[in-house]
Amino acid sequence: MGVSCVIITMEHVAILDKTESLAKMIVQSEVMHEYRQAYEAMKNDETAQKLIREFEEAKELYEQVQRFGRYHPDYTEIMKKVRAVKREMDMHPLVYNFKLKERESQRFLDDISELIARSVSQQIIVPRDDRHEPGACSSGGCGTGGACSCSA
């Protein structure tokens, strides 16, 4: 009994070592490097940061209006403002590039997770963030236990 515990412990240590190595490889990958560059560029751009702050302020107004819904006196005006501010923020080249790199990073991590899961069993359900993929489920993917209505 004591011997098997040592073997399992050594096996766990070996797996953890390989996991740490994989994590380092992921962090040092080109995909993650591009993500960090896009984040830093957006974070250090005054115009992008101003647009992000404006969107956050508009979003706070939106959340206040949502409590009353269409019955709020400024509902239409605030809804238009939120959409306009979000559109302007999303169209800023550095924000747009960051969101693009963020989706690429998410896809990269999803692919790695799927490879690991499939190496264990084909029956493992791997949740993915494929909402931005053509033909993807809009409710968060098929990993939701069939809650989405896509044809998997």
Backbone bond lengths (Angstrom), bond angles and torsions (degrees), N, CA, C in turn:
res aa  C-N    CA-C-N  psi(-1)  N-CA   C-N-CA  omega(-1)  CA-C   N-CA-C  phi
1 M - - - 1.447 - - 1.524 110.48 -
2 G 1.289 118.84 -44.96 1.456 122.77 179.81 1.513 112.09 -64.65
3 V 1.345 118.88 -33.76 1.456 122.56 -178.67 1.523 110.70 -67.94
4 S 1.332 117.53 -43.13 1.458 119.69 -178.66 1.522 111.60 -64.79
5 C 1.329 117.28 -32.45 1.470 120.10 177.43 1.523 110.26 -65.09
6 V 1.328 117.73 -37.87 1.454 121.72 179.06 1.522 109.76 -68.09
7 I 1.330 117.12 -41.60 1.465 120.79 179.24 1.526 109.88 -63.80
8 I 1.318 117.14 -45.65 1.456 120.20 179.02 1.527 109.90 -62.23
9 T 1.304 117.17 -42.42 1.458 120.76 179.34 1.527 110.49 -61.98
10 M 1.322 117.17 -44.51 1.465 120.45 178.98 1.533 110.57 -65.09
11 E 1.326 116.25 -37.02 1.462 120.63 177.36 1.525 110.41 -64.28
12 H 1.326 115.92 -42.52 1.464 119.78 178.44 1.527 111.13 -63.36
13 V 1.326 116.34 -41.04 1.457 121.07 179.13 1.531 109.79 -62.06
14 A 1.323 116.75 -43.36 1.463 120.52 179.37 1.529 110.84 -63.18
15 I 1.336 116.72 -41.49 1.467 120.86 179.02 1.528 110.11 -65.19
16 L 1.319 116.40 -43.40 1.464 120.01 178.86 1.528 111.53 -62.87
17 D 1.332 116.90 -38.07 1.466 120.66 177.01 1.532 110.65 -62.70
18 K 1.327 116.13 -44.09 1.462 119.80 179.36 1.530 111.21 -67.59
19 T 1.325 115.79 -34.99 1.463 120.11 177.59 1.518 110.57 -64.52
20 E 1.324 115.96 -43.35 1.463 120.23 178.32 1.528 110.70 -62.46
21 S 1.312 116.12 -39.24 1.458 120.67 178.33 1.535 110.53 -64.85
22 L 1.323 116.64 -43.31 1.458 121.08 178.03 1.531 110.49 -62.45
23 A 1.327 116.86 -43.36 1.466 120.65 179.44 1.534 110.45 -60.27
24 K 1.312 117.28 -42.08 1.468 120.74 178.29 1.521 110.71 -63.08
25 M 1.327 116.82 -41.02 1.464 120.42 178.90 1.527 110.44 -63.22
26 I 1.322 116.67 -40.86 1.464 120.88 179.66 1.527 109.92 -63.70
27 V 1.326 116.17 -47.57 1.467 120.79 -178.99 1.522 111.20 -61.39
28 Q 1.319 117.59 -34.70 1.458 122.08 -178.11 1.529 113.20 -88.11
29 S 1.331 117.22 -0.25 1.469 120.50 -177.62 1.522 111.66 -68.52
30 E 1.320 115.04 160.18 1.464 121.89 178.38 1.531 111.06 -63.13
31 V 1.321 116.92 -38.97 1.465 121.27 -179.84 1.530 110.31 -59.60
32 M 1.311 117.07 -46.70 1.460 120.61 -179.17 1.531 111.34 -72.49
33 H 1.310 117.05 -32.47 1.461 120.33 176.50 1.535 109.90 -62.91
34 E 1.328 116.44 -44.90 1.462 120.93 178.86 1.531 111.20 -64.72
35 Y 1.335 116.23 -37.48 1.472 120.90 177.26 1.529 110.40 -61.46
36 R 1.331 116.45 -48.21 1.470 120.45 -179.69 1.528 111.25 -63.32
37 Q 1.328 116.79 -39.50 1.470 120.13 177.99 1.531 110.70 -62.73
38 A 1.316 116.82 -44.60 1.463 121.13 -179.78 1.530 110.34 -64.37
39 Y 1.326 116.32 -40.21 1.468 120.48 178.78 1.529 110.62 -63.01
40 E 1.322 116.50 -47.67 1.469 120.85 -178.83 1.527 111.14 -63.44
41 A 1.324 116.52 -41.17 1.470 120.03 179.34 1.522 110.42 -62.21
42 M 1.333 116.83 -43.86 1.459 121.05 179.65 1.529 110.30 -67.55
43 K 1.315 116.38 -43.27 1.468 121.28 -178.07 1.526 111.81 -63.49
44 N 1.306 117.73 -33.23 1.460 121.95 -176.33 1.529 113.87 -93.49
45 D 1.312 117.91 2.22 1.458 121.35 179.47 1.529 109.39 -96.43
46 E 1.327 116.29 120.67 1.466 120.93 -176.91 1.522 112.53 -61.98
47 T 1.322 116.95 -41.66 1.465 120.22 -178.68 1.526 110.64 -65.14
48 A 1.320 116.73 -45.01 1.469 120.10 179.02 1.524 110.26 -61.60
49 Q 1.308 117.44 -43.35 1.464 120.84 -179.90 1.528 111.50 -65.72
50 K 1.319 116.64 -36.48 1.469 120.68 177.32 1.530 109.71 -64.12
51 L 1.323 116.74 -43.30 1.467 120.83 179.22 1.526 111.23 -65.59
52 I 1.311 117.12 -38.38 1.467 121.27 178.68 1.528 109.79 -65.33
53 R 1.334 117.02 -43.70 1.472 120.35 177.71 1.529 110.78 -62.26
54 E 1.327 116.70 -43.03 1.467 120.55 178.49 1.525 110.76 -61.10
55 F 1.319 116.27 -40.74 1.464 119.47 178.75 1.529 110.51 -65.55
56 E 1.329 117.22 -42.85 1.468 120.27 179.65 1.528 110.99 -61.88
57 E 1.329 116.95 -39.59 1.464 120.76 177.30 1.533 110.51 -65.45
58 A 1.322 116.53 -43.81 1.463 120.63 178.75 1.524 110.28 -64.07
59 K 1.324 116.12 -36.61 1.465 120.44 179.42 1.533 111.12 -65.93
60 E 1.326 116.67 -35.92 1.467 119.92 176.37 1.524 110.38 -63.64
61 L 1.330 116.66 -43.15 1.475 120.50 176.02 1.522 110.33 -60.64
62 Y 1.324 115.59 -42.81 1.464 121.24 179.70 1.531 110.51 -58.77
63 E 1.339 115.92 -45.07 1.466 119.83 -179.49 1.523 111.56 -63.89
64 Q 1.334 117.38 -35.52 1.465 120.57 176.59 1.525 110.57 -66.49
65 V 1.331 116.15 -41.63 1.458 121.29 -179.46 1.528 110.60 -67.27
66 Q 1.319 117.15 -34.49 1.466 121.39 -177.22 1.530 112.00 -61.66
67 R 1.308 117.37 -25.57 1.472 119.89 178.48 1.531 111.05 -63.56
68 F 1.331 116.33 -32.06 1.461 120.76 -178.41 1.518 112.32 -106.03
69 G 1.321 116.25 -15.00 1.457 120.50 179.56 1.515 112.23 65.18
70 R 1.303 116.87 -144.55 1.471 122.38 -176.24 1.527 112.95 -63.89
71 Y 1.326 116.15 -14.12 1.464 119.41 -177.93 1.528 112.59 -81.55
72 H 1.332 116.36 -9.78 1.461 119.79 177.63 1.529 107.91 -69.00
73 P 1.347 118.14 135.92 1.474 119.33 -176.00 1.532 114.17 -62.25
74 D 1.323 118.26 -27.20 1.467 121.16 -178.35 1.526 112.88 -104.55
75 Y 1.317 117.10 17.34 1.460 122.09 -174.11 1.525 112.36 -52.43
76 T 1.311 118.34 -56.22 1.463 122.73 -175.06 1.523 111.03 -62.82
77 E 1.322 116.04 -45.06 1.461 120.83 -179.01 1.534 111.18 -62.14
78 I 1.320 116.59 -45.22 1.473 120.43 -178.00 1.524 110.79 -68.92
79 M 1.320 117.36 -39.47 1.465 120.51 178.61 1.527 110.42 -61.59
80 K 1.321 117.15 -42.98 1.466 120.57 177.66 1.527 110.80 -64.13
81 K 1.331 116.11 -42.02 1.465 120.04 -179.43 1.521 111.20 -63.00
82 V 1.326 117.46 -44.49 1.470 121.15 -179.93 1.522 110.10 -59.94
83 R 1.326 116.56 -46.44 1.468 119.88 -179.85 1.527 111.47 -63.16
84 A 1.324 117.03 -42.01 1.464 120.63 -178.85 1.526 111.27 -66.65
85 V 1.333 116.62 -44.12 1.473 120.65 -179.38 1.520 110.04 -66.14
86 K 1.336 116.60 -41.40 1.467 119.84 179.28 1.521 110.59 -64.05
87 R 1.320 116.84 -43.64 1.469 121.07 179.07 1.526 110.42 -59.90
88 E 1.334 116.15 -45.32 1.461 120.09 -179.98 1.527 110.89 -62.85
89 M 1.346 116.92 -43.23 1.460 120.89 178.61 1.537 110.43 -63.22
90 D 1.323 116.09 -47.60 1.468 120.65 -177.32 1.524 112.90 -64.00
91 M 1.341 116.87 -27.68 1.458 120.06 -178.16 1.534 113.26 -86.68
92 H 1.323 116.75 -8.59 1.467 118.63 176.67 1.528 107.17 -64.19
93 P 1.324 118.56 130.86 1.470 120.90 -173.92 1.534 114.71 -54.93
94 L 1.316 118.06 -38.95 1.466 119.44 -178.57 1.523 112.19 -74.63
95 V 1.323 117.24 -35.69 1.469 120.80 176.26 1.523 108.99 -68.32
96 Y 1.322 116.16 -44.80 1.463 121.09 178.77 1.535 110.63 -58.48
97 N 1.336 116.15 -46.96 1.462 120.44 -179.85 1.527 111.00 -63.79
98 F 1.332 117.34 -40.65 1.460 120.14 178.49 1.524 110.42 -61.22
99 K 1.328 117.24 -46.46 1.467 119.94 -179.69 1.527 111.37 -62.88
100 L 1.326 116.33 -37.31 1.464 120.90 176.39 1.529 110.43 -62.36
101 K 1.321 117.06 -47.70 1.468 121.75 -179.90 1.526 111.12 -67.66
102 E 1.316 116.86 -31.81 1.459 120.85 177.16 1.533 110.45 -65.29
103 R 1.341 116.13 -43.31 1.474 120.01 177.66 1.524 111.21 -65.46
104 E 1.339 116.87 -40.05 1.471 120.37 177.49 1.524 110.49 -62.33
105 S 1.319 117.37 -41.44 1.465 121.44 178.51 1.519 110.66 -64.13
106 Q 1.327 116.13 -42.65 1.464 119.69 179.20 1.523 110.92 -62.98
107 R 1.319 116.60 -43.11 1.470 120.65 178.27 1.524 110.87 -61.98
108 F 1.332 116.01 -41.51 1.465 122.58 178.41 1.531 110.71 -59.36
109 L 1.336 115.80 -47.87 1.468 120.30 179.57 1.531 111.27 -67.69
110 D 1.329 116.69 -37.15 1.463 120.14 176.21 1.530 110.93 -62.20
111 D 1.331 116.76 -42.89 1.464 120.97 179.18 1.526 111.33 -61.86
112 I 1.316 116.54 -42.46 1.464 120.87 178.93 1.525 110.25 -63.61
113 S 1.338 116.10 -44.92 1.471 120.30 178.86 1.524 110.81 -60.28
114 E 1.323 115.80 -41.75 1.461 119.42 -179.76 1.535 111.24 -65.88
115 L 1.327 117.30 -41.71 1.468 120.28 177.92 1.529 111.67 -60.42
116 I 1.320 115.86 -42.80 1.462 119.96 179.29 1.525 109.81 -64.56
117 A 1.329 117.20 -47.30 1.464 120.94 -178.93 1.529 111.36 -62.26
118 R 1.342 116.95 -44.68 1.475 120.64 -178.66 1.524 111.99 -66.89
119 S 1.322 117.28 -26.62 1.469 118.92 177.52 1.529 110.81 -70.80
120 V 1.333 116.55 -20.39 1.464 121.06 177.01 1.519 109.68 -88.65
121 S 1.349 117.21 -49.71 1.459 121.35 -178.53 1.525 109.79 -164.67
122 Q 1.321 116.13 142.78 1.463 121.22 176.71 1.530 111.42 -72.06
123 Q 1.331 117.37 -16.67 1.456 121.41 -177.10 1.531 113.25 -85.69
124 I 1.304 118.39 -8.37 1.463 120.54 -179.85 1.529 108.64 -70.34
125 I 1.315 114.95 129.41 1.463 120.40 177.96 1.519 107.70 -84.52
126 V 1.319 115.09 124.27 1.457 120.69 -178.40 1.524 108.52 -110.55
127 P 1.333 117.08 108.63 1.462 118.19 176.67 1.519 110.18 -67.78
128 R 1.321 115.65 138.87 1.469 121.20 -179.64 1.510 108.54 -129.52
129 D 1.310 115.49 154.37 1.452 121.01 174.93 1.523 107.88 -101.96
130 D 1.334 115.42 70.63 1.460 121.26 -176.86 1.522 112.26 -101.28
131 R 1.320 117.16 24.88 1.467 119.57 -178.22 1.513 111.90 -60.51
132 H 1.330 117.13 -22.77 1.459 119.47 -176.21 1.524 111.80 -96.08
133 E 1.316 117.12 3.66 1.454 120.89 179.71 1.526 109.92 -88.99
134 P 1.318 117.94 145.47 1.469 119.99 176.68 1.523 110.22 -60.49
135 G 1.330 117.00 131.52 1.456 121.72 177.61 1.513 113.59 78.20
136 A 1.313 118.00 9.24 1.458 120.66 -178.20 1.519 110.37 -81.61
137 C 1.307 115.07 160.80 1.458 120.96 177.73 1.510 109.60 -69.90
138 S 1.301 116.64 141.28 1.460 120.13 -179.34 1.513 112.06 -90.48
139 S 1.331 117.66 -8.23 1.461 119.40 -175.91 1.513 112.94 -101.88
140 G 1.324 118.47 19.85 1.446 119.94 175.01 1.512 113.92 106.63
141 G 1.317 118.90 3.81 1.449 120.74 175.32 1.500 112.77 101.05
142 C 1.309 115.44 168.96 1.453 122.07 -176.62 1.519 112.27 -75.89
143 G 1.307 118.00 -8.09 1.456 121.02 177.03 1.501 112.36 -73.01
144 T 1.341 117.79 4.04 1.456 121.24 -177.72 1.527 111.50 -89.25
145 G 1.308 116.91 14.65 1.466 119.38 177.64 1.503 113.14 77.40
146 G 1.327 117.04 31.01 1.454 120.28 178.21 1.517 113.97 86.39
147 A 1.325 116.91 6.16 1.466 120.02 -179.11 1.515 111.89 -66.79
148 C 1.331 116.82 -28.33 1.445 117.67 178.23 1.525 108.19 -79.85
149 S 1.293 115.55 161.62 1.464 118.89 -175.50 1.516 111.67 -108.50
150 C 1.329 116.48 25.19 1.459 118.32 179.95 1.532 109.60 -81.59
151 S 1.298 116.11 167.19 1.465 119.70 177.81 1.520 107.82 -100.88
152 A 1.288 115.46 96.69 1.466 121.48 -177.44 1.510 110.81 -77.56
